[in-house]
Amino acid sequence: MLLEPPEKRLQLDSELESRLREIYGPRTDRVLSAMIAMPSRYYLRINTLKAERDAIIRSMKASDLRAEAHTQLKDAAFLLPRASEIGTDGVIVEANRFAAEAVQLGAHLYAPGVRRCHGLRPGMNTTVVDGNGTPIGSGVSHQSETSILTYRQGVAVEIKNSRAGLPSIMETPWYSNGQIHLQSLPAILTSHILDPKPGETIVDLNCAPGGKTSHISQLTRNQARIIGFDRNTRKIEKAKELMERMGCTNYQLISHDSRYVHRDFNIKADRVLVDPPCTALGIVPKLAVDTTAQNVENSADYQKQFLAAASDITKKQGTIVYSVCTISREECEDVAGFAEKELGLTLEEQVPILGEHGFDPGHLTQRFSPDTHETGYFIARFIKN
């Protein structure tokens, strides 16, 4: 159940909304409302290479966090938010949309995400607002207006209270010691659906920022050959930092456009994960969306290229898992249909089903929808014949 379901709903590009209505029908308004609502649970993955889930949960509870274990995924846990009073009498600091969406979940506000902070000096009580002037967090400033807008680096505001009522998890010892990783439930589930085994060659075609790649290492106890690709060198370096923090070994991360991995590398993989860029309509809560129907179509065309490369490097009877954090049919079921019809892949049943069956003819894919699962996501598992 959503925490404090809003009375208003998200406004979308008219053509995009029309396409969502084609798949969600009378549910559509609930879906759009849920996309701006605060979830009732915030998920994280316990890194079992370094810690036991029950021990981490006990430690979190001792720190006055409402932490609970997921009943089906043995490395997943979640935090329940607490009511939080956001101070509104501080100096106003406006965050851009992307920073604001993080601040309302408890993250500190970093200088690159500040739009304006007139008269701000270090040590001031602040109220962080979004572009509409809605308070989303409050805290204490670490920098002056001049420093923030000139150098654009470091923490601008240390958040003490957020809309979600959560602390900045990335500032905790559990995070810095590599014992936990912030990850949505379906993102955690995706690696379980891939079902990696020790001794296998496993390729992650879209490995940055490293969440699923590190999870694959965890599930195989560092006993598989893991190869990750991303075209952005800076993101590869960030992924390496995460892998090291999480205690992962037996991996190789390569800066390369993985749409051409079949042409440029001699790899035959037992399992391939395809988690390509998408329109991210499923990431909630959102403050606004500027995605258009044309963006969705362009994204789907791009995603198909990664699946084609995955098909070429996968061994016969090997497994391919495709996942995206969005809800458009074009990027979800239509891409899965392309994989079957054009690439000759066969959809397989998934275990477990924590979301709902997708809209593909055989209902073999898995969807998470904002109105029922507090997030949007899509997973398809294929076998190469």
C-alpha positions as CSV (number, residue, x, y, z in Angstrom):
1,M,0.0,0.0,0.0
2,L,1.3,3.4,-0.9
3,L,2.2,5.8,1.9
4,E,-0.2,8.8,1.8
5,P,-1.6,8.4,-1.7
6,P,-1.7,11.8,-3.3
7,E,-4.9,13.4,-4.6
8,K,-3.2,14.7,-7.7
9,R,-1.6,12.6,-10.5
10,L,1.4,12.9,-12.7
11,Q,1.0,14.8,-16.0
12,L,2.4,13.1,-19.0
13,D,2.9,13.8,-22.7
14,S,-0.6,13.2,-24.2
15,E,0.5,10.5,-26.6
16,L,2.5,8.7,-24.0
17,E,-0.5,8.8,-21.6
18,S,-2.7,7.4,-24.3
19,R,-0.4,4.5,-24.9
20,L,-0.3,3.7,-21.1
21,R,-4.1,3.7,-21.1
22,E,-4.0,1.1,-23.9
23,I,-2.3,-1.4,-21.5
24,Y,-3.5,-0.3,-18.1
25,G,-7.1,0.7,-19.0
26,P,-9.1,1.9,-16.0
27,R,-6.0,1.5,-13.8
28,T,-4.2,4.3,-15.6
29,D,-5.2,7.1,-13.3
30,R,-4.2,5.1,-10.2
31,V,-0.8,4.3,-11.9
32,L,-0.2,8.0,-12.6
33,S,-1.1,9.0,-9.0
34,A,1.1,6.2,-7.7
35,M,4.1,7.6,-9.7
36,I,4.2,10.7,-7.4
37,A,3.4,8.9,-4.1
38,M,6.0,8.0,-1.5
39,P,6.4,4.3,-1.2
40,S,5.7,2.5,2.1
41,R,9.0,0.5,1.9
42,Y,12.5,1.2,0.8
43,Y,14.5,-1.8,-0.3
44,L,18.2,-2.7,0.0
45,R,20.3,-5.7,-0.7
46,I,22.4,-7.4,2.0
47,N,25.8,-8.3,0.7
48,T,26.2,-11.8,2.0
49,L,29.8,-11.8,0.9
50,K,30.4,-9.6,3.9
51,A,27.5,-9.9,6.3
52,E,24.5,-11.9,7.4
53,R,21.1,-10.4,6.8
54,D,19.7,-11.0,10.3
55,A,22.8,-9.3,11.9
56,I,22.4,-6.2,9.7
57,I,18.7,-6.0,10.5
58,R,19.4,-6.2,14.2
59,S,22.1,-3.5,13.9
60,M,19.7,-1.3,12.0
61,K,17.0,-1.8,14.6
62,A,19.5,-0.9,17.3
63,S,20.0,2.4,15.5
64,D,16.3,3.1,15.6
65,L,15.6,2.1,12.0
66,R,12.5,0.1,11.2
67,A,14.2,-2.7,9.2
68,E,12.6,-5.9,8.1
69,A,13.6,-9.0,6.1
70,H,11.9,-9.8,2.8
71,T,10.1,-13.1,3.1
72,Q,11.1,-14.6,-0.3
73,L,14.5,-13.1,-1.3
74,K,17.0,-14.1,1.4
75,D,19.4,-11.2,0.6
76,A,16.7,-8.5,0.5
77,A,15.5,-6.3,3.3
78,F,13.5,-3.1,3.5
79,L,13.1,0.0,5.7
80,L,9.8,1.4,6.8
81,P,9.7,5.2,6.9
82,R,8.9,7.3,9.9
83,A,6.8,10.4,10.1
84,S,9.2,13.3,9.6
85,E,8.7,17.0,10.2
86,I,10.4,19.1,7.6
87,G,11.5,22.5,8.9
88,T,10.0,25.3,6.9
89,D,11.6,28.3,8.6
90,G,15.1,27.8,7.2
91,V,16.9,29.5,4.3
92,I,15.3,28.3,1.1
93,V,17.5,26.2,-1.2
94,E,16.0,25.0,-4.5
95,A,17.1,21.7,-5.9
96,N,16.8,20.6,-9.5
97,R,14.4,17.8,-10.2
98,F,16.9,14.9,-10.0
99,A,18.5,16.1,-6.8
100,A,15.1,16.8,-5.3
101,E,13.9,13.2,-6.0
102,A,17.0,11.9,-4.1
103,V,16.7,14.5,-1.2
104,Q,13.0,13.5,-0.5
105,L,14.3,9.9,0.1
106,G,16.9,11.1,2.7
107,A,20.0,11.8,0.5
108,H,22.1,14.9,1.2
109,L,21.9,17.7,-1.3
110,Y,25.1,18.0,-3.3
111,A,26.3,21.2,-4.9
112,P,25.7,20.2,-8.6
113,G,22.0,19.7,-7.7
114,V,21.4,23.2,-6.3
115,R,19.5,25.7,-8.5
116,R,19.4,28.6,-6.2
117,C,20.4,29.3,-2.6
118,H,20.3,33.1,-2.1
119,G,22.3,34.4,0.9
120,L,23.3,30.9,2.1
121,R,26.2,30.6,4.5
122,P,27.7,27.5,6.2
123,G,25.9,26.4,9.3
124,M,22.5,27.8,8.4
125,N,19.2,25.9,8.9
126,T,17.8,25.3,5.5
127,T,14.6,24.2,3.8
128,V,15.1,22.3,0.5
129,V,12.3,22.8,-2.0
130,D,11.6,21.4,-5.4
131,G,10.9,23.5,-8.5
132,N,7.4,24.1,-7.4
133,G,8.5,25.4,-4.0
134,T,7.3,22.3,-2.2
135,P,9.4,21.5,0.9
136,I,11.1,18.1,0.5
137,G,13.8,18.1,3.2
138,S,15.5,20.3,5.8
139,G,18.9,20.4,7.3
140,V,22.1,22.4,7.8
141,S,24.2,24.0,5.0
142,H,27.8,23.1,4.6
143,Q,28.8,25.7,2.1
144,S,28.1,29.3,1.1
145,E,26.1,30.4,-1.9
146,T,29.3,31.5,-3.6
147,S,31.1,28.2,-3.0
148,I,28.1,26.1,-4.2
149,L,27.5,28.0,-7.4
150,T,31.2,28.5,-8.3
151,Y,32.8,25.2,-7.6
152,R,29.8,22.8,-7.8
153,Q,31.2,20.1,-5.7
154,G,30.7,18.5,-2.3
155,V,27.7,18.4,0.1
156,A,25.7,21.7,0.0
157,V,23.1,20.7,2.6
158,E,23.3,17.9,5.1
159,I,19.7,16.6,5.3
160,K,18.3,16.0,8.8
161,N,14.7,15.4,7.9
162,S,13.2,14.2,4.6
163,R,9.8,13.6,3.1
164,A,10.4,9.9,3.4
165,G,11.6,10.0,7.0
166,L,14.8,8.1,6.2
167,P,18.4,8.9,7.0
168,S,21.0,9.2,4.3
169,I,21.8,5.5,4.0
170,M,24.9,6.1,1.9
171,E,26.5,7.9,4.9
172,T,26.1,4.9,7.2
173,P,28.8,2.3,8.1
174,W,26.7,-0.5,6.6
175,Y,27.0,1.2,3.2
176,S,30.6,2.4,3.5
177,N,31.7,-1.1,4.6
178,G,30.0,-2.7,1.6
179,Q,27.5,-4.7,3.7
180,I,24.5,-3.2,2.0
181,H,23.5,-1.8,-1.4
182,L,20.5,0.4,-2.1
183,Q,18.5,-1.4,-4.7
184,S,14.8,-1.8,-5.6
185,L,13.1,-5.1,-5.1
186,P,12.7,-5.9,-8.8
187,A,16.4,-5.0,-9.4
188,I,17.4,-7.5,-6.7
189,L,15.0,-10.0,-8.2
190,T,16.5,-9.7,-11.7
191,S,19.8,-11.2,-10.7
192,H,17.9,-14.1,-9.0
193,I,15.9,-14.6,-12.2
194,L,19.3,-14.8,-14.1
195,D,20.2,-17.5,-11.6
196,P,24.0,-17.4,-12.1
197,K,26.1,-20.4,-11.1
198,P,29.7,-20.8,-10.0
199,G,32.1,-21.7,-12.8
200,E,30.0,-20.0,-15.5
201,T,30.9,-17.2,-17.8
202,I,28.4,-14.4,-17.2
203,V,28.3,-11.1,-19.1
204,D,26.5,-7.9,-18.0
205,L,26.1,-5.8,-21.1
206,N,25.2,-2.7,-19.2
207,C,27.1,-3.0,-16.0
208,A,27.3,0.5,-14.6
209,P,26.8,1.6,-11.9
210,G,27.5,-2.0,-10.8
211,G,24.5,-3.0,-8.7
212,K,23.5,-6.1,-10.6
213,T,27.1,-7.0,-11.5
214,S,28.1,-7.0,-7.8
215,H,25.0,-9.1,-7.0
216,I,26.0,-11.7,-9.6
217,S,29.4,-11.9,-7.9
218,Q,27.6,-12.3,-4.6
219,L,25.3,-15.0,-5.8
220,T,28.2,-17.0,-7.3
221,R,30.4,-16.4,-4.2
222,N,33.1,-14.9,-6.5
223,Q,33.4,-18.2,-8.3
224,A,32.2,-17.2,-11.8
225,R,33.9,-15.4,-14.6
226,I,32.1,-12.1,-14.8
227,I,32.5,-9.6,-17.6
228,G,30.8,-6.2,-17.5
229,F,30.6,-3.6,-20.3
230,D,29.7,0.1,-20.4
231,R,30.7,2.7,-23.0
232,N,31.2,5.4,-20.4
233,T,34.7,5.2,-18.8
234,R,33.8,7.3,-15.8
235,K,30.9,5.0,-15.0
236,I,33.1,2.0,-15.4
237,E,35.4,3.5,-12.7
238,K,32.5,4.1,-10.4
239,A,31.3,0.5,-11.0
240,K,34.8,-0.7,-10.1
241,E,34.7,1.3,-6.8
242,L,31.4,-0.4,-6.0
243,M,32.7,-3.9,-6.8
244,E,35.7,-3.3,-4.6
245,R,33.6,-2.0,-1.7
246,M,31.4,-5.0,-1.9
247,G,34.3,-7.5,-1.9
248,C,33.8,-8.8,-5.4
249,T,36.5,-10.6,-7.3
250,N,36.8,-12.6,-10.5
251,Y,35.4,-9.8,-12.7
252,Q,36.5,-7.7,-15.6
253,L,34.9,-4.4,-16.4
254,I,35.5,-3.0,-19.9
255,S,34.7,0.4,-21.3
256,H,33.1,-0.4,-24.7
257,D,29.8,0.0,-26.5
258,S,28.3,-3.4,-25.9
259,R,26.0,-3.2,-28.9
260,Y,29.1,-4.4,-30.8
261,V,30.5,-6.9,-28.3
262,H,29.7,-9.8,-30.6
263,R,31.8,-8.2,-33.3
264,D,34.7,-6.9,-31.2
265,F,35.2,-9.7,-28.6
266,N,35.5,-13.5,-28.7
267,I,33.1,-14.3,-25.9
268,K,30.7,-17.2,-25.4
269,A,28.6,-16.8,-22.3
270,D,26.5,-19.1,-20.3
271,R,24.3,-16.3,-19.1
272,V,23.9,-12.7,-20.3
273,L,22.2,-9.8,-18.5
274,V,20.7,-7.0,-20.6
275,D,19.7,-4.0,-18.5
276,P,19.9,-1.2,-21.0
277,P,19.2,2.5,-20.7
278,C,15.4,3.2,-20.6
279,T,12.9,6.0,-20.0
280,A,12.9,5.1,-16.3
281,L,9.1,5.7,-16.0
282,G,9.1,3.1,-13.2
283,I,11.4,5.0,-10.8
284,V,9.2,6.6,-8.1
285,P,8.4,9.0,-6.6
286,K,8.6,11.4,-9.4
287,L,8.2,15.2,-9.3
288,A,7.7,15.5,-13.0
289,V,8.2,13.7,-16.3
290,D,9.3,15.2,-19.6
291,T,9.5,11.9,-21.5
292,T,7.5,11.8,-24.8
293,A,6.2,8.9,-26.9
294,Q,9.0,9.5,-29.3
295,N,11.5,9.1,-26.5
296,V,9.9,5.7,-25.7
297,E,10.2,4.6,-29.3
298,N,13.8,5.7,-29.6
299,S,14.6,3.9,-26.4
300,A,13.0,0.7,-27.5
301,D,15.0,0.7,-30.8
302,Y,18.2,1.2,-28.8
303,Q,17.4,-1.6,-26.4
304,K,16.8,-4.1,-29.2
305,Q,20.5,-3.6,-30.3
306,F,21.7,-4.8,-26.9
307,L,19.5,-7.9,-27.1
308,A,20.8,-8.7,-30.6
309,A,24.4,-8.6,-29.3
310,A,23.4,-10.7,-26.3
311,S,21.9,-13.4,-28.5
312,D,25.1,-13.6,-30.6
313,I,27.4,-14.1,-27.6
314,T,25.2,-16.6,-25.7
315,K,25.9,-20.3,-25.9
316,K,23.2,-22.6,-27.1
317,Q,20.8,-23.4,-24.3
318,G,22.2,-20.4,-22.5
319,T,20.1,-17.8,-20.6
320,I,19.5,-14.2,-21.4
321,V,17.6,-11.9,-18.9
322,Y,16.3,-8.5,-20.1
323,S,15.2,-5.9,-17.5
324,V,14.2,-2.2,-17.6
325,C,12.9,0.1,-14.9
326,T,10.0,1.4,-17.0
327,I,6.4,0.5,-17.9
328,S,5.8,1.4,-21.6
329,R,4.8,-1.6,-23.7
330,E,7.3,-0.5,-26.4
331,E,10.2,-1.0,-24.0
332,C,8.8,-4.0,-22.3
333,E,6.6,-6.6,-24.0
334,D,7.4,-5.3,-27.5
335,V,11.1,-5.7,-27.0
336,A,10.5,-9.2,-25.7
337,G,8.4,-10.0,-28.8
338,F,11.3,-8.7,-31.0
339,A,13.7,-11.1,-29.2
340,E,11.4,-14.1,-29.9
341,K,10.4,-13.2,-33.5
342,E,13.6,-11.7,-34.8
343,L,16.3,-13.3,-32.7
344,G,14.8,-16.7,-32.2
345,L,14.9,-16.6,-28.4
346,T,12.3,-18.4,-26.4
347,L,10.7,-16.9,-23.3
348,E,10.9,-18.9,-20.2
349,E,8.8,-19.0,-17.0
350,Q,10.2,-17.0,-14.1
351,V,10.5,-18.1,-10.5
352,P,9.6,-16.4,-8.3
353,I,6.9,-14.0,-9.4
354,L,6.9,-11.1,-7.0
355,G,5.2,-8.7,-9.4
356,E,2.4,-9.6,-11.9
357,H,2.5,-11.4,-15.2
358,G,3.2,-9.2,-18.2
359,F,1.0,-8.5,-21.1
360,D,2.8,-10.9,-23.5
361,P,0.6,-13.6,-25.1
362,G,2.0,-16.4,-22.9
363,H,2.2,-14.2,-19.7
364,L,5.8,-15.4,-19.2
365,T,7.2,-12.0,-18.5
366,Q,7.0,-10.2,-15.2
367,R,5.8,-6.6,-14.5
368,F,5.9,-4.4,-11.5
369,S,3.4,-1.5,-11.7
370,P,3.4,1.6,-9.5
371,D,-0.3,1.3,-8.4
372,T,0.2,-2.2,-7.0
373,H,3.9,-2.6,-6.4
374,E,5.1,1.0,-5.7
375,T,7.5,0.8,-8.5
376,G,7.6,0.1,-12.3
377,Y,9.8,-2.6,-13.8
378,F,9.9,-5.3,-16.4
379,I,11.8,-8.6,-16.5
380,A,12.0,-11.2,-19.3
381,R,14.0,-14.4,-19.2
382,F,15.0,-16.2,-22.5
383,I,16.7,-19.3,-23.5
384,K,18.8,-19.5,-26.7
385,N,17.8,-22.4,-28.8
